[in-house]
């Protein structure tokens, strides 16, 4: 089964873009996934190919029209009826690694790239299968960069894309924690040594150290993740930091 990405966009030339190189590019050339940009402007009905209009009630900017987008969505659904439809918008639900993994295990995805001030809200009422997705608490100039990010996260999880099937298991968010820190040669760099435990050859101690570092870093950097992971209110960051420094002999 080939994972097929349909992207509804005003800028089809942006795809595959960076997804045409490195792991994703190799996977694309090997047929592990397929990229199908769909130009939204093709579904405009007037001679000017208009896709947007001024906001009802006044205000700055332009809004993507529901009638044009609905026609594009219907076309995409007819071509690939059994895949999730995601709209890239800062008003959406924040994406999670768990959702990315679910998407990567399916036959593909249809992504709608927002532009301007966003979408006419009636689109989502009329096509309730559309899932509104945010890539974080930031504002981009359009949904294309968000779509590229989402697709990269999915593609790397497809069978045969990463070198080893388990290579992503310990990464940030997979276990509800940030990933533990990594080191490599030289052992001594600018007077900073690789932690002794990582040079000990004791795999049980290394595993325990990595787990502990993942927990401490999550508490310090992402207390929201730590609270969800443990269900316990987080201690102040200064307390976790002091505990970590004591443990590492700082």
C-alpha positions in Angstrom: 0.0 0.0 0.0 1.3 3.4 -1.0 0.7 6.3 1.4 -0.8 9.0 -0.8 -0.8 12.6 0.2 -3.3 14.9 -1.6 -2.6 18.6 -0.9 -5.2 21.2 -1.7 -3.1 24.4 -2.1 -2.8 27.7 -4.0 0.9 26.9 -4.5 1.2 23.4 -5.9 4.8 24.1 -6.9 5.7 24.0 -3.2 5.3 20.2 -3.3 7.1 17.9 -2.8 9.7 20.6 -2.1 12.0 19.5 0.7 10.2 16.2 0.9 11.8 15.4 -2.4 15.2 14.9 -0.8 16.8 12.9 2.1 14.7 10.1 3.6 11.4 11.4 2.3 12.8 11.9 -1.2 14.2 8.4 -1.4 10.9 7.0 -0.1 9.1 9.0 -2.8 11.3 7.6 -5.6 10.9 4.1 -4.2 7.1 4.4 -4.3 6.6 4.2 -0.5 4.5 7.4 -0.7 3.0 9.5 -3.4 2.6 13.3 -3.6 -0.5 14.7 -5.3 -0.9 18.5 -5.2 -4.4 19.7 -6.2 -4.6 23.4 -7.2 -7.5 25.1 -5.4 -7.7 27.7 -8.0 -8.8 25.1 -10.6 -12.2 25.0 -8.8 -13.0 28.7 -9.0 -16.0 29.4 -11.1 -15.4 32.9 -12.3 -13.1 34.1 -15.1 -10.6 35.6 -12.6 -10.3 32.3 -10.8 -11.1 34.0 -7.5 -10.6 31.9 -4.4 -11.1 34.5 -1.7 -13.2 37.5 -0.7 -13.5 40.2 1.9 -14.5 39.2 5.5 -18.3 39.4 6.3 -18.7 42.2 8.8 -15.6 44.0 7.7 -12.0 43.7 8.8 -8.5 43.3 7.3 -7.4 40.6 4.9 -9.3 38.1 2.7 -11.0 34.8 3.5 -10.9 31.6 1.5 -14.3 31.0 0.0 -16.4 28.0 1.1 -17.8 27.2 -2.3 -14.4 27.0 -4.0 -12.9 24.9 -1.2 -15.9 22.6 -1.0 -15.6 21.8 -4.7 -11.9 21.0 -4.2 -12.6 18.9 -1.2 -15.3 16.9 -3.0 -12.9 16.3 -5.9 -10.2 15.0 -3.4 -12.8 12.8 -1.6 -13.9 11.2 -4.9 -10.3 10.5 -5.8 -9.4 9.1 -2.4 -12.5 8.5 -0.3 -11.1 6.7 2.7 -8.5 9.0 4.1 -8.6 11.7 6.8 -9.0 15.3 5.6 -7.0 17.8 7.6 -7.2 21.6 7.3 -4.1 23.4 8.4 -5.2 26.3 10.7 -4.0 27.9 13.9 -7.6 27.6 15.1 -7.3 23.8 15.0 -6.5 21.1 17.6 -2.8 20.8 18.2 -1.3 17.8 16.4 0.3 15.1 18.6 2.8 12.3 17.8 0.1 9.8 18.6 -2.1 11.3 15.8 0.9 11.4 13.4 1.5 7.7 14.1 -2.2 6.9 13.4 -2.1 8.8 10.1 1.1 7.0 9.0 -0.5 3.7 9.4 -3.3 4.5 7.0 -3.5 4.8 3.2 -2.8 8.5 3.2 -4.2 11.9 4.0 -5.8 14.9 2.3 -4.5 18.2 3.5 -6.1 21.6 2.9 -3.6 24.5 3.1 -5.1 27.7 4.5 -4.1 31.2 3.4 -4.9 34.8 4.1 -7.2 35.2 7.1 -8.3 31.6 6.9 -11.4 29.7 5.9 -15.0 30.5 5.6 -16.4 28.7 8.7 -19.3 27.3 6.7 -16.9 24.9 5.0 -16.5 22.9 8.2 -20.2 22.9 8.9 -20.9 21.6 5.4 -18.0 19.1 5.4 -17.9 17.9 9.0 -15.3 15.2 8.2 -12.7 17.9 7.9 -10.4 17.9 10.9 -8.9 21.3 11.8 -5.2 20.9 12.8 -2.7 23.2 14.3 1.1 22.6 14.2 1.6 24.8 17.3 1.0 28.2 18.8 2.5 30.1 15.9 1.2 31.9 12.8 2.6 31.0 9.3 2.0 32.8 6.0 0.1 29.7 4.8 -0.7 26.1 5.5 1.9 24.7 3.0 4.8 24.8 5.5 2.6 23.2 8.1 1.6 20.5 5.6 5.2 19.8 4.7 6.0 19.4 8.4 3.0 17.1 9.0 3.9 14.9 6.0 7.5 14.7 7.0 6.5 13.4 10.4 4.2 10.8 8.8 6.6 9.7 6.0 9.5 8.9 8.3 7.2 6.4 10.1 6.3 4.5 7.0 7.6 0.9 6.8 11.1 0.8 5.3 11.8 4.6 5.5 13.9 4.7 8.6 16.9 2.3 8.8 15.5 0.3 11.7 11.9 -0.1 12.7 12.6 0.7 16.3 14.8 3.8 15.6 11.9 6.2 16.5 10.7 4.4 19.6 12.6 6.5 22.2 12.2 9.9 20.5 10.5 12.9 22.0 6.8 12.5 22.5 6.7 8.8 21.6 6.6 7.7 25.3 5.0 10.9 26.6 8.4 12.4 27.4 11.1 14.4 25.7 14.0 12.3 24.4 17.1 11.9 26.5 20.2 13.8 25.5 22.8 12.4 23.1 26.6 12.5 22.9 29.2 11.3 20.5 33.0 11.5 20.0 35.3 13.1 20.9 35.0 12.1 24.6 36.6 15.3 25.7 35.4 18.4 23.8 36.5 21.9 25.2 36.9 20.3 28.6 33.4 18.8 28.5 33.3 15.1 29.0 30.7 12.6 27.8 28.9 11.4 31.0 30.8 8.5 32.5 27.8 6.2 32.6 27.6 6.3 28.8 31.2 5.1 28.6 30.7 2.3 31.2 29.4 -0.4 28.9 26.8 -1.2 31.5 23.6 -1.2 29.4 21.3 -1.4 32.4 22.8 1.7 34.0 22.8 3.5 30.6 19.1 2.7 30.1 18.3 3.9 33.7 20.3 7.1 33.2 18.6 7.8 29.9 15.2 7.3 31.4 16.0 9.6 34.3 17.4 12.3 32.0 14.3 12.1 29.8 12.1 12.6 33.0 14.2 15.5 34.3 14.4 17.3 31.0 10.6 16.9 30.5 10.0 18.4 34.0 12.3 21.3 33.3 11.3 22.1 29.7 7.8 20.8 29.2 5.9 20.7 32.6 2.7 20.4 30.6 3.9 17.1 29.2 5.2 15.9 32.6 1.8 16.6 34.2 0.0 14.6 31.5 2.6 11.8 31.8 2.3 11.5 35.6 -0.9 13.1 36.5 1.0 14.9 39.3 1.4 18.7 39.6 4.9 19.7 38.6 7.3 21.1 41.2 8.9 24.4 40.3 11.5 24.2 37.5 14.2 25.4 39.9 13.6 22.4 42.1 13.9 19.9 39.3 17.0 21.7 38.0 18.7 21.5 41.4 17.8 17.8 41.7 19.3 17.1 38.3 22.5 19.1 39.0 23.0 17.2 42.3 22.5 13.8 40.5 25.2 14.7 37.9 27.6 16.1 40.4 27.3 19.7 39.3 
